[in-house]
Amino acid sequence: MWYWECFTPHPPVIIPEVGKGREQEASRTLEGMDALSVFARKNPPDHILLLSPHAPFSGGFTVSLSERYSGDFARFTAPGTRLSFPGAAEKGERLARSLSEFFPVSVTSRPERTLDHGSLVPLFFLRGEDVSALPSIIVANPIGLSLSEAFDLGRALWNSPLEGHWALVASGDLSHRVTPDAPAGYSPFGRTFDRMIVEAFEKNDPGKLLALDEREKEEAGECGLRSALIFLGLGANRRVRNISYEAPFGVGYATAFASLHSAPSLARAVLSEGVRFGTEAARKASARFRAFPELQGKSACFVSLKIRSQGLPEEQLRGCIGTLAPSHATLLDEITENTLAAAQRDPRFLPVTPDELGRISLSVDILSSPEGASSLEMLDPKKFGVLVEKNGLRGVLLPDLEGVDTVEQQLSIAARKVGIRSLEGASISRFTVSRIREDAE
């Protein structure tokens, strides 16, 4: 499942240890990278496919697999700034195999690899604070693709066989020829090319980029065009946020982001329309999302609402309703009905009012089918939700909840919620959850 994608520049000078103050000359880019990190951390992925035009290249779409990637900024006078990420070699091999049926793909594999600056710079900003929970990565170089192949490969990524939660990081600088003092020399077409990229992000339309001829590509002096086209291909028909653009050193830097799962947007539309105008208006609003393929299958889900109240440091639960087995024909309908129920029929709360909408955040948990857990060793409160059943009572608790750190706590809370006083003789099942939160605006 794809969670999100971003387009990022990769100038080492924006790393504080490298720039030593000069990074402030790219203040818009720094703000853009900070915004990307906020969006990304809302929905941390298990795996990142990272596109870098400076990664190893052996033709076509070159996938460089490894069990461990690491690198530093020693080439840029900051050897102490070092990053290390686990690799996802087996998953990368499967992904490359599926793409190779339609595109020129080259695969190389080594136990360890050194990250290039096109990879290191975005990872520096996107990494989380918890180094024990870093996503695994796959590094690929797209420069061997034609422009149409790059866009089509992005489209193909959506249908590739993936396990877990994924993100795409498309790294690339724009024209290196924007100003007279630019490192690759000046071309009037440099700024024109950059405007075309920004417009393509704003409109989510690759048409003008795909129509570039060989002379224009040469005049642009870019290294991010194919990364941008793959970004646009994967995010086709999505809302792309063009966050920042500038060319402080004669090179164009752009940042952009797109959410790749529509569940939170659907829930937000249903919540807003349902609270303000009623159930029928909410269901009409949900119909606008029927074109999104990720909402067409059948899945159980929970919709959780939280609210920030004045004087309280953290958000408080405002409603949570869900299903353990699909109750409707599509996930779209499941989310629609559970959102309405969470807002209006959670017995623990009064219905949500219109004046609360601006303070409410939401998340959607998409559930796998429960499977029996014959021993406590099969449970993990961070990874699995639990279902406790006894004497016709069914208690459920989602995974990865704040304050629930042990299996015993998780089972006890799930049981107490429905009045199960003892776990003796109870049936216990586990399930996994894809938790998708709204992005920060």
Secondary structure, DSSP 4 states (H G I P E B T S, - for coil): -EEEEEEE---GGGSHHHHTTGGGGGHHHHHHHHHHHHHHHHS--SEEEEE-TTS--SSSEEEEEEEEEEEEEGGGTEEEEEEEEEB-HHHHHHHHHHHTTTS-EEEEEEEEEEPPHHHHHHHHHH--S-GGGPPEEEEEE-TTS-HHHHHHHHHHHHTS---S-EEEEEE----S-SSTT-TT---HHHHHHHHHHHHHHHHT--HHHHT--HHHHHHHT-S-HHHHHHHHHHTTTS-EEEEEEE-TTSS-EEEEEEE---HHHHHHHHHHHHHHH-HHHHHHHHGGGTT-GGGSS--EEEEEEEEPPTT-SS-EEEEEEE-SS--SSSHHHHHHHHHHHHHHT-TTSPPP-GGGGGGEEEEEEEEPPPEE--SGGG--TTT-EEEEEETTEEEEE-SS-TT--SHHHHHHHHHHTTT----TT-EEEEE-EEEEEPPP-
